[in-house]
Structures are given as C-alpha cells and as structure tokens.
C-alpha cells in the first residue's frame, strides 16, 4: 500500500468538521505526504486523480470502542437474548479456546468491515489472551488492513473463584499484566504526529480486576504517556455491583483510582447520573458511546444529550460484534441520533451532530488533534460517499448521510493511501480472509 500525491477533484460536498463547521461544494482536496496539503476549487493535478463529482467527502470516521476478537462469535445461541452478565458467561468458555490465529483473523475481518463503513481510525479493547495470543496479533492485522489503530492492552485478574465474573482460565496474574503492558507500550506505541499505532492500557472492568490493578495501571499509563480505557456504568447490574462491592457509584470509583482526566475514556456510561456527568465534563474524561450494543444487551440509552450539553467529550464505538452483530460505524452514528430523539424529541440531535461525533468527536476522545477534520495540515484520512445511487435518490440534502445513506464508502484513504477503492478493500485479500474466518467459526461452533 503506497502513499502518493492524490487530488480529489470536484467533490460534490465536503463536510470539513473544522472549527467553523464549513461545508463546501464543488471543491478539490490535494493530499501530499500523508497530509491534507490544499483545499479549494480548480487545484492543479500533480499525481493520481480521484473524480468525486458524485461524492460527499467527510473526515474518516473514528471508532472509539471495539472488541475485534468477537467477530468470530456473532449471533451465538444462548447469548442472543441475555443481559450483559449472562451474555458474558455464555461466551467466556468459547473465547477461552481462541489463539493467535483466531485473534488475528477476527481483527482483520472486523477492521475491514469498519473500513467499508468509512472508518479510518479504530480503537480496540483486547482483554483476554488465551493460548499464546498477544496484543500484537491485532496490531499486525491492522497493519495489513491499513487503518490507523489504537489497541489497548486489556486485562482480567479476578476470576469466578475470587468473586469475579470471568472463569479462572481467562484471568492473569496482575504482575504479569503490568509487565506485558510495559512490553507492548515500549514495542509499539508511537506518540508522534500521524502515528499509525498508539497503545493504551485498559483493565477490562470493575467486576474483573482489582482496585490495585486499576490504580497501578493509571500510574503506569501516566509514566509512559499513554491513555487509559475501561468499561464503566454500562447497565443496572454494573451499578449494583459497584455499590455492593465498592460502596460507591462508578464515577466515584473511577475518580478515587485516578481514572478521570483528558487521558481517560470510558466505554458505554449508560447509567451515569448528573454528578458523574459533571465530573466527566470538569475533568474532560471521554466517553465511547455504543448505542447498538447497548440496545442489543438491553442496557439502556446513554444520556448523550446531557453529556454533550455539559461538555463531556463523546465519540462513538461499534463495540464487539458479539453484542452488536455488525461493525458499521455509520449505522452506529444513525442509531445514536435516533436514540437521543426517541428520548428527548426530534430536535435532540441532528444528523450533522451525530456525524461529528463519529469523526471529530471520536478523534478528540482518542487524543488525536491531527485527525477527524478536513483542514490543511491534518492527516489525509478521508471517506468518499457516492450519493448517486438508490440510497440517496431523491434526497434534498446530500450532506445528511445518516438520513438517506449511503452506509458504505466508495473510496477510503488513510494517511493518503487508498484502503477502499470503488467499494472494495484493496490492501489485502478480503475474500480469502472471510473463508478463513468462517472455517475458524465453524470449528468453534462444532465444539460448543
């Protein structure tokens, strides 16, 4: 996958997501050395040209929460109609049979699915490492697909024998967790401008790790200059566990252990109350909103309107495909918009605000001020949506992608390199990987 000078010519609309919220028409965008070099009409071509007269161009979408290994366990019987804790207990024994091949292939498929839905940057939360699996299995997959990647070294340390939720076979000793966290940060984290890989630390959840590990992970992350991530306040079970076990709500638990601040983002936060929202706004703690997964697991509707109004940084996440079934970030943005409307009224969230959550909002949550907007000097991460097809036929507002589609991109560029061209992944052999994925899934199902 080579990077070259590219001119995107005569884009029908460009939704910049810049500070002014500019929306441009009939505009060219020149990409050079992985960044956006120039924006304006009638720019001279000096390299490859992508004709975009039927396309809306947006910043590449940013996915702030995923469990890529779960694309091997979509629609598993017994977990389809369960709440969070029961769903996990159904799937843990299956995940315990994974190894490096399963982790790598599942990440390939999940990242390709994201790319086709316009995503250029994805976080991932990998918190189990059975049978020799390591975090770099996902990092190597992301390099093949070509997406910008924020893997997080997750962990579980309290098994069922100690009052936790996961089986003992999937937990690790806390000293080993911290040692491996140091290893992967030193080996793979790139703090620089335009980094393709940034590693975070991510103990799984308050019900699968100890207070000590949460505190130690926060200290280590700040020593290493990396971000922190975990699940928080996901559903009523989560709140009840926190109150019974820790004697406080999740927001207080997070604050007490150093898990608030601009270098922290929490997944879900469905059940945050008003004081917790104020805490997150005051401390600039980020939230990964995962509306489809929250619906699928019956967790509830996160108070995103209240978070946004208070100033909490909010991005979107597809979550794992075992609880979402799909990995389409554009569909996630539409669902986010619809859920806020159903709870707060039709004017609670516009299509453009939801799209901003999926682009610049996510970039801000991940600490990426070099991505998430179309502006000179920002990274050349762009999604081109062809609005000449049946999905958009008759639409009066081609910029309102969430209202009238399309939901898949025509072209996707990451760091100025094409990952999707004419609706097809071009960086690796996706059909071959799909065959492999289905073989691995069948082998798991045969012994279920």
VENLIN-V724667 format. One record per backbone hydrogen bond with DSSP energy under -0.5 kcal/mol. NH is the residue of the N-H (numbers start at 1). CO is the residue of the C=O. If there is no record, write none. Layout:
BEGIN
NH & CO
NH & CO
END
This chain:
BEGIN
4 & 416
6 & 31
7 & 48
8 & 6
8 & 29
9 & 7
9 & 50
11 & 27
12 & 52
12 & 55
13 & 55
14 & 24
15 & 57
16 & 14
16 & 22
21 & 18
24 & 14
26 & 11
26 & 12
27 & 11
28 & 40
29 & 8
30 & 38
31 & 6
32 & 35
35 & 32
36 & 378
37 & 30
37 & 35
38 & 30
40 & 28
43 & 40
48 & 5
50 & 7
51 & 49
52 & 9
55 & 52
56 & 385
57 & 13
58 & 383
59 & 15
60 & 381
61 & 118
62 & 358
63 & 121
64 & 62
64 & 316
70 & 67
71 & 68
72 & 69
73 & 70
76 & 73
79 & 76
80 & 76
82 & 79
87 & 83
88 & 84
89 & 85
90 & 86
91 & 87
92 & 88
93 & 89
94 & 91
95 & 91
96 & 92
97 & 94
98 & 95
100 & 131
103 & 99
104 & 100
105 & 101
106 & 102
107 & 103
108 & 104
109 & 105
110 & 106
111 & 107
112 & 108
113 & 109
114 & 110
115 & 111
116 & 112
117 & 113
117 & 114
118 & 115
119 & 114
120 & 61
121 & 61
122 & 148
123 & 63
124 & 150
125 & 66
126 & 124
126 & 152
127 & 125
132 & 129
133 & 130
137 & 134
138 & 135
139 & 135
140 & 136
141 & 137
142 & 138
143 & 139
144 & 140
145 & 141
146 & 142
147 & 142
148 & 120
149 & 196
150 & 122
152 & 124
153 & 200
154 & 126
154 & 152
155 & 202
157 & 208
158 & 208
159 & 157
160 & 166
162 & 159
163 & 160
164 & 159
165 & 207
166 & 158
170 & 167
171 & 168
172 & 156
177 & 173
178 & 174
179 & 175
180 & 176
181 & 177
182 & 178
183 & 179
184 & 180
185 & 181
186 & 182
187 & 183
188 & 184
189 & 184
189 & 185
190 & 197
195 & 192
198 & 149
200 & 151
201 & 227
202 & 153
204 & 155
208 & 205
209 & 205
214 & 210
215 & 211
216 & 212
217 & 213
218 & 214
219 & 215
220 & 216
221 & 217
222 & 218
223 & 219
224 & 220
225 & 221
226 & 221
228 & 263
229 & 201
230 & 265
231 & 204
232 & 267
239 & 235
240 & 236
241 & 237
242 & 238
243 & 239
244 & 240
245 & 241
246 & 242
247 & 242
247 & 243
248 & 242
253 & 249
254 & 250
255 & 251
256 & 252
257 & 253
258 & 255
259 & 254
264 & 261
265 & 228
266 & 286
267 & 230
268 & 288
269 & 232
269 & 267
270 & 233
271 & 233
272 & 269
277 & 273
278 & 274
279 & 275
280 & 276
281 & 277
282 & 278
283 & 279
284 & 280
285 & 280
286 & 264
287 & 313
288 & 266
289 & 287
289 & 315
294 & 290
295 & 291
296 & 292
297 & 293
298 & 295
299 & 294
300 & 294
302 & 300
304 & 302
307 & 303
308 & 304
309 & 305
310 & 306
311 & 307
311 & 308
312 & 307
315 & 287
316 & 62
316 & 357
317 & 289
318 & 65
319 & 65
321 & 67
323 & 320
324 & 320
325 & 321
329 & 327
332 & 328
333 & 329
334 & 330
335 & 331
336 & 332
337 & 333
338 & 334
339 & 335
340 & 336
341 & 337
342 & 338
343 & 339
344 & 340
345 & 341
348 & 345
354 & 350
355 & 351
356 & 352
357 & 353
358 & 354
359 & 355
359 & 356
361 & 356
362 & 357
363 & 359
364 & 360
365 & 361
366 & 362
367 & 364
368 & 363
369 & 367
371 & 368
374 & 16
375 & 373
377 & 36
378 & 375
379 & 370
380 & 34
381 & 379
382 & 380
382 & 413
383 & 58
384 & 411
385 & 56
385 & 383
386 & 384
387 & 54
387 & 385
389 & 386
392 & 389
393 & 389
393 & 390
395 & 392
400 & 397
401 & 399
403 & 400
404 & 400
405 & 401
409 & 116
410 & 384
411 & 384
412 & 420
413 & 382
414 & 417
416 & 380
417 & 414
419 & 412
420 & 412
421 & 424
423 & 410
424 & 421
426 & 419
427 & 419
430 & 428
433 & 429
434 & 430
435 & 431
436 & 432
437 & 433
438 & 434
439 & 435
440 & 436
441 & 437
442 & 438
443 & 439
444 & 440
445 & 441
446 & 442
447 & 443
447 & 444
448 & 445
END
